Amino acid sequence: MTIRNNPMLRGLAVSMLGLILGASQAMAADPVSLTLYNGQHKEVGDAIAKAFEAKTGIHVNVRKGSSNQLASQVVEEGDRSPADVIYTEESPPLNKLGEQGLLAKTDAATLEVLPKDYVATNGTWIGITARVRVVAFNPKLIDEKDLPKSVLDFAQPQWQGKVGFVPTSGAFQEQAVAIIKLHGMDAAEEWLTGLRAFGKTYSNNMVALKAVENGEVATVLVNNYYWFALQREKGQLDSKLHYFTGGDVGGLITVSSAAVLKSSKHPKEAQQFLAYMASEEGQRVITQTTAEYPLRKGLESDRGLKPFSELQAPKVTPADLGNAEEALELEREVGLN
């Protein structure tokens, strides 16, 4: 007996068709949207979210906070977290989340386009863009030839009142970890103690950079991209950048990083977002917003930065830096936080 000749079967078929059509309409009316926890600078997170939506039609809700704050929030929320992707200004917060099993493995195709030194050893997070630690100096106050050969030398009495730094900066803390890895805990403690005694502390990197630009202090320890951001804002600057050579820890390379949460309700689309961040288009969106180095293989900065290949960084990768707990503990011990 056919469905046409059986009223009961015909009614059932009509009901099932109605359910299917209703579900399809509901899906069309409620498209997938992602939630990005953005610990990077606000304008960077907003720019990549907007570009991804224009490319794919997938909306990205951006929630801004500090990298450490958002990582702690992910831990507290656990499987209930609304976040799909977390984007941090530095790698230690993601190293910490990875250690706790809260991150998903990044798609192999995305990992392949990035240098292995700038992704997690287990593939749970990726470096998005890189920056290098530098000394910004005011030539009216000090000649470049008189700068120390190593960043460790700034902890000496002759630099009393002449060097500024930001102890709360994630990159500064990563630098302290790198000193621990390369020179030992005692050397790192001596460096932090010396800076506390002889240096000037600032609340954030841009405040520190403006202090050297305005002649308030001769030198400051910052990331390179802050100088380029100030240059874009003001035009010609009085301050200049000094790059450490010979693998000195003063030239440490750090990365902004991103990962998909294991608890994401939209893992396919979240991986798509990560892939877009690592794509040539995504990298250009980010590096036009902030003067950082693109990490996609074969891609060079077009912002007038010192070529990435010419940086003489120490042999410490972002993965080597771990969760930076050692540096935070040491800063507490010497009275820097």
C-alpha positions as CSV (number, residue, x, y, z in Angstrom):
1,M,0.0,0.0,0.0
2,T,1.4,3.4,-1.0
3,I,1.5,6.5,1.2
4,R,-1.0,8.1,-1.2
5,N,-3.6,5.5,-0.4
6,N,-3.0,5.4,3.4
7,P,-4.3,8.5,5.2
8,M,-2.3,7.6,8.4
9,L,1.0,7.3,6.5
10,R,0.2,10.4,4.4
11,G,-0.4,12.4,7.6
12,L,2.8,11.2,9.2
13,A,4.8,12.2,6.1
14,V,3.3,15.6,6.1
15,S,4.1,16.0,9.8
16,M,7.7,14.9,9.3
17,L,8.1,17.3,6.3
18,G,6.8,20.1,8.5
19,L,9.3,19.3,11.2
20,I,12.2,19.3,8.7
21,L,11.1,22.6,7.1
22,G,10.6,24.2,10.6
23,A,14.1,23.1,11.7
24,S,15.6,24.4,8.5
25,Q,13.9,27.8,8.9
26,A,15.0,27.9,12.6
27,M,18.6,27.3,11.5
28,A,18.4,30.0,8.8
29,A,17.0,32.4,11.4
30,D,19.6,31.6,14.0
31,P,23.0,31.4,12.2
32,V,26.2,30.4,14.1
33,S,28.0,33.2,15.9
34,L,31.2,32.9,17.8
35,T,32.4,34.5,21.0
36,L,36.0,35.8,21.1
37,Y,37.7,36.5,24.4
38,N,40.1,39.2,23.4
39,G,43.1,39.9,25.5
40,Q,44.9,41.7,22.7
41,H,44.5,45.4,22.1
42,K,40.8,46.2,21.5
43,E,41.3,47.6,18.0
44,V,43.2,44.5,16.9
45,G,40.5,42.1,18.2
46,D,37.7,44.2,16.7
47,A,39.5,44.4,13.3
48,I,40.0,40.7,12.9
49,A,36.5,39.9,14.1
50,K,35.0,42.4,11.6
51,A,37.1,41.1,8.7
52,F,36.2,37.5,9.4
53,E,32.5,38.3,9.5
54,A,32.8,40.1,6.2
55,K,34.7,37.1,4.7
56,T,32.4,34.3,6.0
57,G,29.2,35.8,7.3
58,I,29.9,34.4,10.7
59,H,29.4,37.0,13.4
60,V,31.9,37.3,16.2
61,N,31.0,38.7,19.6
62,V,34.1,40.2,21.1
63,R,34.6,40.4,24.9
64,K,37.6,42.5,25.9
65,G,39.7,41.9,29.0
66,S,43.3,41.4,30.0
67,S,44.9,38.2,28.9
68,N,45.4,36.8,32.4
69,Q,41.9,37.9,33.4
70,L,40.2,36.1,30.5
71,A,42.3,33.0,31.0
72,S,41.3,32.9,34.7
73,Q,37.7,33.4,33.6
74,V,37.9,30.4,31.2
75,V,39.2,28.3,34.1
76,E,36.3,29.4,36.3
77,E,33.7,28.8,33.6
78,G,35.0,25.4,32.6
79,D,32.6,23.6,30.2
80,R,30.1,26.4,30.7
81,S,32.3,29.0,29.0
82,P,30.5,30.9,26.2
83,A,33.9,31.5,24.6
84,D,34.9,29.7,21.4
85,V,38.3,31.3,20.8
86,I,40.7,33.1,23.2
87,Y,43.2,35.6,21.8
88,T,45.9,36.8,24.1
89,E,48.6,39.5,24.0
90,E,51.2,36.9,25.1
91,S,51.6,33.1,25.2
92,P,51.9,32.3,29.0
93,P,48.1,32.5,29.6
94,L,47.5,30.0,26.8
95,N,50.3,27.8,28.0
96,K,48.5,27.7,31.4
97,L,45.1,26.8,29.8
98,G,46.8,24.1,27.7
99,E,48.4,22.6,30.8
100,Q,44.9,22.3,32.3
101,G,43.5,20.6,29.3
102,L,41.1,23.4,28.4
103,L,42.3,23.9,24.8
104,A,41.4,22.0,21.6
105,K,44.1,20.8,19.2
106,T,44.5,23.3,16.3
107,D,43.7,22.0,12.8
108,A,46.8,20.5,11.1
109,A,46.4,22.8,8.1
110,T,46.6,25.9,10.2
111,L,49.7,24.6,12.1
112,E,51.5,23.9,8.8
113,V,51.5,27.6,7.7
114,L,53.3,28.7,10.9
115,P,56.9,28.2,12.1
116,K,57.0,25.4,14.7
117,D,58.9,27.6,17.1
118,Y,55.9,29.8,17.4
119,V,53.2,27.3,18.2
120,A,52.5,25.1,21.3
121,T,54.5,21.9,21.3
122,N,51.2,20.0,21.4
123,G,49.5,22.2,18.9
124,T,46.8,23.6,21.3
125,W,47.6,27.3,20.6
126,I,49.3,29.2,17.8
127,G,51.3,32.4,17.6
128,I,49.5,34.9,15.6
129,T,52.0,37.8,15.3
130,A,55.4,38.5,16.9
131,R,57.1,41.4,18.5
132,V,60.6,42.0,19.8
133,R,61.8,43.5,23.1
134,V,63.8,46.7,22.5
135,V,65.2,49.7,24.2
136,A,63.6,53.0,23.2
137,F,66.0,55.8,23.9
138,N,66.2,59.6,23.6
139,P,69.3,60.7,21.7
140,K,69.2,64.1,23.4
141,L,69.8,62.3,26.7
142,I,72.0,59.4,25.7
143,D,74.0,58.3,22.7
144,E,73.2,54.9,21.3
145,K,76.9,53.8,21.5
146,D,76.6,54.3,25.3
147,L,73.8,51.8,25.7
148,P,74.8,48.5,27.4
149,K,75.6,45.4,25.4
150,S,73.2,43.4,27.5
151,V,69.8,44.2,29.0
152,L,71.1,42.7,32.2
153,D,73.5,45.6,32.6
154,F,70.5,48.0,33.2
155,A,70.4,46.6,36.8
156,Q,73.6,48.4,37.6
157,P,73.9,51.6,39.8
158,Q,75.1,53.8,36.8
159,W,71.6,53.5,35.4
160,Q,70.0,55.2,38.4
161,G,67.0,57.1,37.1
162,K,68.0,56.5,33.5
163,V,65.9,53.4,32.6
164,G,62.2,52.9,32.7
165,F,60.2,49.6,32.7
166,V,56.7,48.2,33.1
167,P,56.7,45.4,35.7
168,T,53.1,44.5,35.1
169,S,53.7,44.0,31.3
170,G,53.3,40.4,30.2
171,A,56.2,40.8,27.8
172,F,58.4,42.1,30.6
173,Q,57.5,39.1,32.7
174,E,58.3,36.8,29.7
175,Q,61.7,38.5,29.6
176,A,62.3,37.7,33.2
177,V,61.4,34.0,32.5
178,A,63.8,34.0,29.6
179,I,66.6,35.2,31.9
180,I,65.7,32.4,34.3
181,K,65.9,29.8,31.5
182,L,69.2,31.2,30.1
183,H,71.0,32.5,33.1
184,G,69.4,31.0,36.2
185,M,67.1,32.2,39.0
186,D,69.9,34.2,40.8
187,A,70.6,36.3,37.6
188,A,66.9,37.0,37.2
189,E,66.5,38.0,40.8
190,E,69.6,40.3,40.6
191,W,68.1,41.9,37.4
192,L,64.7,42.6,38.9
193,T,66.2,43.8,42.2
194,G,68.5,46.2,40.3
195,L,65.7,47.6,38.2
196,R,63.6,48.1,41.2
197,A,66.4,50.0,42.9
198,F,67.7,52.1,40.0
199,G,64.9,52.2,37.4
200,K,61.6,54.0,37.0
201,T,58.4,52.0,36.9
202,Y,55.5,52.9,34.6
203,S,51.9,51.8,34.5
204,N,51.9,50.7,30.9
205,N,54.2,50.6,27.8
206,M,52.7,53.6,26.0
207,V,53.1,55.8,29.1
208,A,56.7,54.6,29.4
209,L,57.4,55.3,25.7
210,K,56.0,58.8,26.0
211,A,58.2,59.4,29.0
212,V,61.3,58.7,26.9
213,E,59.9,60.6,24.0
214,N,59.3,63.7,26.2
215,G,62.8,63.5,27.8
216,E,61.6,62.4,31.2
217,V,63.9,59.4,31.2
218,A,66.7,58.4,28.9
219,T,65.7,54.8,28.1
220,V,62.7,52.4,28.5
221,L,62.3,48.7,28.0
222,V,59.3,48.1,25.7
223,N,58.0,46.1,22.8
224,N,58.9,47.5,19.3
225,Y,55.3,48.0,18.1
226,Y,54.5,50.7,20.7
227,W,57.1,53.0,19.0
228,F,55.5,52.5,15.6
229,A,52.0,53.1,17.1
230,L,53.3,56.5,18.6
231,Q,55.0,57.3,15.3
232,R,51.7,56.8,13.4
233,E,50.0,59.0,15.9
234,K,52.5,61.8,16.1
235,G,54.6,61.6,12.9
236,Q,58.3,62.3,13.5
237,L,59.6,61.1,16.9
238,D,62.6,62.2,18.9
239,S,63.1,58.8,20.4
240,K,64.7,55.9,18.5
241,L,64.8,52.1,18.9
242,H,67.9,50.0,19.9
243,Y,67.9,46.3,19.1
244,F,70.1,44.0,21.1
245,T,72.3,41.6,19.2
246,G,74.2,38.4,19.7
247,G,71.2,36.5,21.2
248,D,71.0,38.7,24.2
249,V,67.8,38.3,26.2
250,G,67.1,42.0,25.6
251,G,66.0,41.0,22.1
252,L,63.5,38.4,23.2
253,I,60.8,37.6,20.6
254,T,57.3,37.1,22.1
255,V,54.0,36.4,20.4
256,S,50.3,37.2,20.6
257,S,48.5,33.9,20.6
258,A,45.1,32.3,20.0
259,A,43.4,29.0,20.7
260,V,40.1,27.2,20.3
261,L,38.5,26.2,23.6
262,K,37.8,22.5,24.1
263,S,34.3,23.6,25.4
264,S,33.4,25.5,22.2
265,K,29.9,24.9,21.0
266,H,31.0,25.7,17.5
267,P,34.4,24.0,17.1
268,K,34.3,23.9,13.3
269,E,33.6,27.6,12.9
270,A,36.1,28.4,15.7
271,Q,38.8,26.5,13.9
272,Q,37.8,28.4,10.8
273,F,38.4,31.6,12.7
274,L,41.9,30.5,13.8
275,A,42.7,29.5,10.2
276,Y,41.6,33.0,9.1
277,M,43.9,34.6,11.6
278,A,46.8,32.7,10.2
279,S,45.9,33.3,6.6
280,E,47.6,36.0,4.5
281,E,44.5,38.1,4.6
282,G,44.0,37.8,8.3
283,Q,47.7,38.5,9.0
284,R,47.5,41.7,6.9
285,V,44.4,42.9,8.8
286,I,46.2,42.4,12.1
287,T,49.6,43.9,11.1
288,Q,48.0,46.9,9.6
289,T,46.3,47.6,12.9
290,T,49.4,46.9,15.1
291,A,53.0,47.0,14.0
292,E,53.8,43.4,14.8
293,Y,55.5,40.8,12.6
294,P,53.3,38.4,10.6
295,L,54.1,34.8,11.5
296,R,52.7,33.1,8.5
297,K,55.6,31.5,6.6
298,G,56.8,33.6,3.7
299,L,55.0,36.7,4.8
300,E,56.9,39.9,5.5
301,S,55.9,43.1,7.3
302,D,55.1,46.1,5.2
303,R,55.2,48.5,8.1
304,G,58.9,49.5,7.8
305,L,60.0,47.2,10.7
306,K,63.5,45.9,11.0
307,P,63.3,42.6,9.0
308,F,62.4,39.7,11.1
309,S,65.2,37.6,9.7
310,E,67.7,40.2,11.0
311,L,66.6,40.0,14.6
312,Q,69.2,38.3,16.7
313,A,67.0,36.8,19.4
314,P,67.9,34.5,22.3
315,K,67.2,30.8,21.8
316,V,64.0,30.8,23.8
317,T,60.7,30.0,22.2
318,P,57.3,31.1,23.4
319,A,56.6,27.5,24.4
320,D,59.8,27.5,26.5
321,L,58.4,30.4,28.5
322,G,55.6,28.3,30.0
323,N,53.0,30.0,32.1
324,A,55.4,32.7,33.6
325,E,54.5,31.7,37.2
326,E,58.3,31.8,38.1
327,A,58.6,35.4,37.0
328,L,55.4,36.5,38.8
329,E,56.6,34.8,42.0
330,L,60.0,36.4,41.7
331,E,58.5,39.9,41.1
332,R,56.6,39.4,44.3
333,E,59.6,38.4,46.2
334,V,61.6,41.5,45.2
335,G,58.7,43.8,45.7
336,L,57.7,44.7,42.2
337,N,54.0,43.7,42.5
